[in-house]
Amino acid sequence: MEDRPEFVQVKVDAPKNRDYKPQKAMQFRVDQNKTVVIYNRINNYILDAFLKAVFTHDDA
């Protein structure tokens, strides 16, 4: 049985510009019950790790 949480929350420091409001950069459906939303200004290493975790399948 897989021990993977359904939701993972990532917190980062608040931006110095208080007027900044995140905007949705991408949204796609992973399967029938799961949707992924990516917001602008995401760190590249976080996006890369997330996409590898979601779309890399270990078929061994």
Secondary structure, DSSP 8 states (H G I E B T S, - for coil): -----S---------S-TT----EEEEEEEETTEEEEEETT--HHHHHHHHHHHH-----
